[in-house]
Amino acid sequence: MRITFEHPAVVTGTWENGHVRRDLVRVSDEFDIKEFTDADAPRSFTVVDSDNGTVRSEYRTVDGRQYKAWNPDRQENLFNPGSALMNAVYTGGGLDFPGITDILKAEIAKVRRESRYRNIENTERVPSKRELLQGMDALALACMKAPVLKKWKWLGLDTNAEVSDWRKRTAAIFDNVILVEGQPYTLSFEPCYRLNASGTTTSNRSGKGRLMVSSLAVYSDHPAGPSIDPETGFENLGKEAFLVGDQYFAANDLESLMQFTEESQWGLEDRKCDTIVVHDESAVTTDFIEMEAVRHARIVHDRARLMVGHIRKIDDVEQYSGRPIDKTAMLQGMDALAQTIIDWQDTRTGSDRLSAPFDALLDEMIRWEQGNQKINSFDLLDQIKAFRVREDMADISIAPSPWRSPSL
């Protein structure tokens, strides 16, 4: 299916004084939306309300990737301007992947970082109350209402290449939208279960563990695979990856989850949770023991980084929590664990090599914190203890079949 869409582009030229000019504009073009039959895109998961059996979300598999049903629009209005899907293409709202405004934000940041002439014209808009209720933001409106590109005299020689580049970026977003028998689906993370402990900073409640439906978004910033932070070399994880108090389980592994609630003494609330129905076992792609091992290593490394950041120099003596400290061992431990994590990212052939640098860094962190009062009833050491229970439950230590980004 082909649709017509006015995509944004940032084009450059020169002002009358010779300074660089950058303008946000609109360009109309056609984009392809891939279409599939039921047979081409078999159903893989459904998330069902445990109370009344209502299907909350449905997933289908295409080329090893998961696509979730998009329900907010009527089919006949799907690609019309102002539809929920078209608004989401701009803002990323309700999607598991970035929208057009994320691309524009990155462009604005790049220009401000690299150029003396930092402004991009036409990027400032004030949303109305109605537009805010529709989930629109200032940059989305700027993209929608930017001037249509014309043959202005101030344009530079690279205009066609710039427009082509922005068209490719927009096409990459529409590649994440498919139709199955005419119904829209969007690229999504595989669903899973999340078990949350009580007494954490983010869940300040008492009682037993709470079960909820989550997704592999905890392990990556994009369903097609994580990007790399150029400063650290680490894969970019999801927003909730560094929170303590959570353990993640496969959609088809409720048995291990229930065993964990008993052996860890977390327990489980007598509160119904939505159920993930697995229609295709092969769609469950993740070794959660391995991915959780790596996530816990990242948590420990991040906490160590924060601890080093709290060092204060008093009378030329470095101190942590009011005590003199030598940070050499901590920094060496962080470097060792970081390199092992990066090696794992390159090969994904089992995380057993994380154990030694993980334990060494954790021991140094414990040494730093000796004598300090425990702030939360559930803290980092409780998180590590809980994961040790999961490792002990596993039939083998750590199997070398973690989640990978699907093949392009």
RATAMO-V908953 format. One record per residue. N is the residue number from 1. NEAR is the number of other ideal C-beta (glycine too) atoms within 10 Angstrom. Layout:
n | near
N | NEAR
N | NEAR
//
This chain:
n | near
1 | 12
2 | 7
3 | 15
4 | 9
5 | 19
6 | 16
7 | 22
8 | 28
9 | 22
10 | 23
11 | 24
12 | 19
13 | 16
14 | 14
15 | 10
16 | 7
17 | 6
18 | 7
19 | 9
20 | 15
21 | 20
22 | 21
23 | 20
24 | 23
25 | 24
26 | 17
27 | 19
28 | 10
29 | 16
30 | 10
31 | 18
32 | 11
33 | 15
34 | 15
35 | 13
36 | 17
37 | 9
38 | 11
39 | 7
40 | 15
41 | 22
42 | 16
43 | 16
44 | 23
45 | 26
46 | 18
47 | 19
48 | 18
49 | 13
50 | 11
51 | 8
52 | 6
53 | 8
54 | 10
55 | 12
56 | 13
57 | 17
58 | 20
59 | 27
60 | 25
61 | 21
62 | 18
63 | 10
64 | 12
65 | 22
66 | 24
67 | 25
68 | 23
69 | 18
70 | 21
71 | 13
72 | 12
73 | 17
74 | 9
75 | 10
76 | 8
77 | 13
78 | 21
79 | 20
80 | 12
81 | 10
82 | 10
83 | 17
84 | 18
85 | 18
86 | 17
87 | 22
88 | 23
89 | 25
90 | 23
91 | 21
92 | 19
93 | 16
94 | 16
95 | 20
96 | 22
97 | 20
98 | 17
99 | 21
100 | 22
101 | 22
102 | 15
103 | 20
104 | 22
105 | 14
106 | 12
107 | 18
108 | 18
109 | 10
110 | 11
111 | 17
112 | 12
113 | 8
114 | 8
115 | 13
116 | 6
117 | 14
118 | 12
119 | 15
120 | 21
121 | 15
122 | 18
123 | 21
124 | 12
125 | 18
126 | 8
127 | 16
128 | 11
129 | 7
130 | 8
131 | 17
132 | 13
133 | 9
134 | 15
135 | 16
136 | 21
137 | 15
138 | 14
139 | 24
140 | 26
141 | 21
142 | 20
143 | 26
144 | 19
145 | 11
146 | 21
147 | 12
148 | 9
149 | 19
150 | 7
151 | 6
152 | 13
153 | 6
154 | 12
155 | 19
156 | 14
157 | 8
158 | 13
159 | 17
160 | 10
161 | 11
162 | 19
163 | 19
164 | 14
165 | 13
166 | 23
167 | 18
168 | 10
169 | 17
170 | 22
171 | 15
172 | 13
173 | 23
174 | 17
175 | 15
176 | 21
177 | 23
178 | 23
179 | 17
180 | 21
181 | 11
182 | 9
183 | 17
184 | 21
185 | 21
186 | 20
187 | 21
188 | 24
189 | 22
190 | 23
191 | 26
192 | 24
193 | 23
194 | 18
195 | 23
196 | 20
197 | 23
198 | 18
199 | 15
200 | 19
201 | 12
202 | 11
203 | 16
204 | 11
205 | 12
206 | 7
207 | 12
208 | 16
209 | 22
210 | 19
211 | 21
212 | 12
213 | 18
214 | 21
215 | 23
216 | 22
217 | 20
218 | 21
219 | 24
220 | 22
221 | 18
222 | 17
223 | 24
224 | 17
225 | 14
226 | 18
227 | 11
228 | 12
229 | 12
230 | 6
231 | 6
232 | 13
233 | 13
234 | 16
235 | 21
236 | 13
237 | 20
238 | 20
239 | 9
240 | 13
241 | 20
242 | 15
243 | 16
244 | 21
245 | 22
246 | 22
247 | 24
248 | 21
249 | 23
250 | 22
251 | 24
252 | 16
253 | 17
254 | 14
255 | 9
256 | 16
257 | 20
258 | 14
259 | 14
260 | 22
261 | 18
262 | 11
263 | 13
264 | 20
265 | 11
266 | 22
267 | 14
268 | 16
269 | 16
270 | 7
271 | 11
272 | 10
273 | 16
274 | 19
275 | 17
276 | 22
277 | 16
278 | 18
279 | 14
280 | 13
281 | 9
282 | 10
283 | 21
284 | 19
285 | 17
286 | 21
287 | 20
288 | 24
289 | 23
290 | 24
291 | 21
292 | 24
293 | 24
294 | 23
295 | 21
296 | 24
297 | 22
298 | 19
299 | 19
300 | 23
301 | 22
302 | 15
303 | 19
304 | 21
305 | 14
306 | 9
307 | 19
308 | 16
309 | 7
310 | 10
311 | 14
312 | 11
313 | 8
314 | 9
315 | 5
316 | 5
317 | 10
318 | 13
319 | 14
320 | 18
321 | 14
322 | 10
323 | 11
324 | 9
325 | 19
326 | 9
327 | 15
328 | 9
329 | 15
330 | 21
331 | 14
332 | 14
333 | 22
334 | 22
335 | 13
336 | 15
337 | 23
338 | 20
339 | 12
340 | 20
341 | 22
342 | 14
343 | 13
344 | 21
345 | 14
346 | 8
347 | 9
348 | 17
349 | 13
350 | 17
351 | 25
352 | 13
353 | 15
354 | 21
355 | 15
356 | 12
357 | 22
358 | 22
359 | 14
360 | 15
361 | 24
362 | 20
363 | 11
364 | 20
365 | 18
366 | 11
367 | 11
368 | 20
369 | 17
370 | 8
371 | 8
372 | 11
373 | 5
374 | 10
375 | 7
376 | 14
377 | 12
378 | 20
379 | 17
380 | 17
381 | 14
382 | 19
383 | 21
384 | 16
385 | 10
386 | 24
387 | 19
388 | 12
389 | 16
390 | 21
391 | 14
392 | 9
393 | 13
394 | 14
395 | 6
396 | 7
397 | 14
398 | 20
399 | 13
400 | 13
401 | 14
402 | 22
403 | 20
404 | 11
405 | 14
406 | 16
407 | 9
408 | 7
//
